[in-house]
């Protein structure tokens, strides 16, 4: 089955199935794994909500895009409150910054599509991503474990799957086209590097190894869609395949979050 056949075969099922946010069976509340997972999902949601807004602006499956946008905003709001309640004073300042940046992005996402608004979304989405990434790294440091690093790295792959679509759509909208094209190339390189690092992890179970192989196959097919963004059909394919990619990566996120982690050091301030 070639790339086009794969995309055609799976598009119908992707369109038929709603993705209820990024629901995962997270580890026990209060654990460092929980904090890394949730903060990592904020990275994903910042880029998924941006993708959904751009889809609406470009007229790509607008009804489904509206649902994805609403889901992403709702989940981000809920998880931000949960993160603030996890009790790490050293991370609190980062969460305050994340909250402020997120409120700014939400304001732009609520505005009607226009060139000026799209430029605001571009800038504010980057700010949220940066703040969320800082929070993830802080929680990873607090965990004091390699498993924390694995959870972070796996979650970053999920974010990159959405950021790739964002850059294609920003380019299609004519927003910072040069920067968007360069950004897409960085995403591709970063994803390949992250996947290689995960594949080499000695902590991988047989199940994780199998799911990594599936993720690698999905990424190969997704890259085919990303490389063919010259038509409305191609832009629609990117929307559906980015969701399929995210589903597969969420499986990996769950598996890494389920690995044993040293809870004696978790959530303690340095």
URGI-V964222 format. One record per residue. RES is the residue in one letter. SS is DSSP state (h for helix, s for strand, l for the rest). OMEGA is omega in whole degrees, 0 to 359 (* if undefined). D_FIRST is the distance of its C-alpha to the first C-alpha in whole Angstrom. Layout:
res = [RES;RES]
ss = [SS;SS]
omega = [OMEGA;OMEGA]
d_first = [D_FIRST;D_FIRST]
This chain:
res = [X;X;X;X;X;X;X;X;X;X;X;X;X;X;X;X;X;X;X;X;X;X;X;X;X;X;X;X;X;X;X;X;X;X;X;X;X;X;X;X;X;X;X;X;X;X;X;X;X;X;X;X;X;X;X;X;X;X;X;X;X;X;X;X;X;X;X;X;X;X;X;X;X;X;X;X;X;X;X;X;X;X;X;X;X;X;X;X;X;X;X;X;X;X;X;X;X;X;X;X;X;X;X;X;X;X;X;X;X;X;X;X;X;X;X;X;X;X;X;X;X;X;X;X;X;X;X;X;X;X;X;X;X;X;X;X;X;X;X;X;X;X;X;X;X;X;X;X;X;X;X;X;X;X;X;X;X;X;X;X;X;X;X;X;X;X;X;X;X;X;X;X;X;X;X;X;X;X;X;X;X;X;X;X;X;X;X;X;X;X;X;X;X;X;X;X;X;X;X;X;X;X;X;X;X;X;X;X;X;X;X;X;X;X;X;X;X;X;X;X;X;X;X;X;X;X;X;X;X;X;X;X;X;X;X;X;X;X;X;X;X;X;X;X;X;X;X;X;X;X;X;X;X;X;X;X;X;X;X;X;X;X;X;X;X;X;X;X;X;X]
ss = [l;l;h;h;h;h;h;h;h;h;h;h;h;h;h;h;l;l;l;l;l;l;l;l;l;l;l;l;l;l;l;h;h;h;h;h;h;h;h;h;h;h;h;h;h;h;h;h;h;h;h;h;h;h;h;h;h;h;l;l;l;h;h;h;h;h;h;h;h;h;h;h;h;h;h;h;h;h;h;h;h;h;h;h;l;l;l;l;h;h;h;h;h;h;h;h;h;h;h;h;h;h;h;h;h;h;h;h;h;l;l;l;l;l;h;h;h;h;h;h;h;h;h;h;h;h;h;h;h;h;h;h;h;h;h;h;h;h;h;h;h;h;h;l;l;h;h;h;h;h;h;h;h;h;h;h;h;h;h;h;h;h;h;h;h;h;h;h;h;h;h;h;h;l;l;l;h;h;h;h;h;h;h;h;h;h;h;h;h;h;h;h;h;h;h;h;h;h;h;l;l;l;l;l;l;h;h;h;h;h;h;h;h;h;h;h;h;h;h;h;h;h;h;h;h;h;l;l;l;l;l;h;h;h;h;h;h;h;h;h;h;h;h;h;h;h;h;h;h;h;h;h;h;h;h;h;h;l;l;l;l;l;l;l;l;l;l;l;l;l]
omega = [180;184;184;180;179;182;180;183;186;183;182;180;179;180;182;184;174;178;184;183;178;186;179;175;186;176;184;181;178;182;177;178;178;182;180;179;184;178;177;177;176;174;181;185;177;182;178;178;176;178;182;178;179;177;177;181;182;180;180;181;189;180;179;178;178;178;178;179;180;178;184;180;180;182;179;180;182;184;177;176;180;178;180;181;184;166;179;182;181;179;186;180;179;179;175;178;179;179;181;180;179;178;178;179;180;178;179;181;179;182;177;181;175;179;182;180;179;177;176;179;179;184;185;176;176;181;179;179;180;180;179;180;177;179;179;182;178;179;176;179;179;180;179;185;173;178;175;177;179;178;179;183;178;179;179;177;178;178;183;179;179;180;177;178;179;184;177;183;175;178;179;180;181;181;177;189;179;180;179;179;177;179;179;178;177;179;180;180;181;180;180;180;180;179;179;179;180;181;182;185;179;180;184;171;177;180;179;180;178;181;175;178;177;179;179;177;179;181;178;180;178;178;176;177;180;182;184;186;187;183;176;178;180;179;176;178;180;179;183;182;177;177;177;177;181;178;181;181;177;176;178;178;180;182;178;179;180;178;179;181;182;182;180;181;188;174;176;180;179;*]
d_first = [0;4;7;8;6;6;10;11;10;12;14;16;17;18;20;22;22;25;25;29;30;29;30;30;33;35;37;41;43;45;43;41;38;38;40;37;34;36;37;33;32;34;33;29;31;33;30;28;31;31;28;29;32;30;28;31;32;30;29;26;25;29;30;27;28;31;31;29;32;34;32;32;36;37;36;37;40;40;39;41;44;43;43;46;48;46;50;49;52;50;47;49;50;46;45;48;46;43;44;46;43;41;44;44;40;40;43;41;38;40;41;40;37;39;39;42;40;37;39;40;37;36;39;39;36;36;40;38;35;38;40;38;37;40;41;38;39;43;42;40;43;45;43;44;41;38;36;37;35;32;32;33;30;27;29;29;25;25;27;25;22;24;26;23;23;27;27;25;27;30;29;28;31;33;35;35;32;33;33;30;28;30;29;26;26;28;26;23;25;27;23;23;26;26;23;25;28;27;25;28;30;32;32;29;29;26;24;24;23;20;20;20;17;15;17;16;12;13;15;13;10;14;15;13;14;18;18;17;20;22;22;22;19;18;21;20;16;18;20;17;15;19;20;17;17;21;20;19;22;24;23;24;27;29;28;30;33;33;34;38;40;44;45;49;48;46;47;50;51;52]
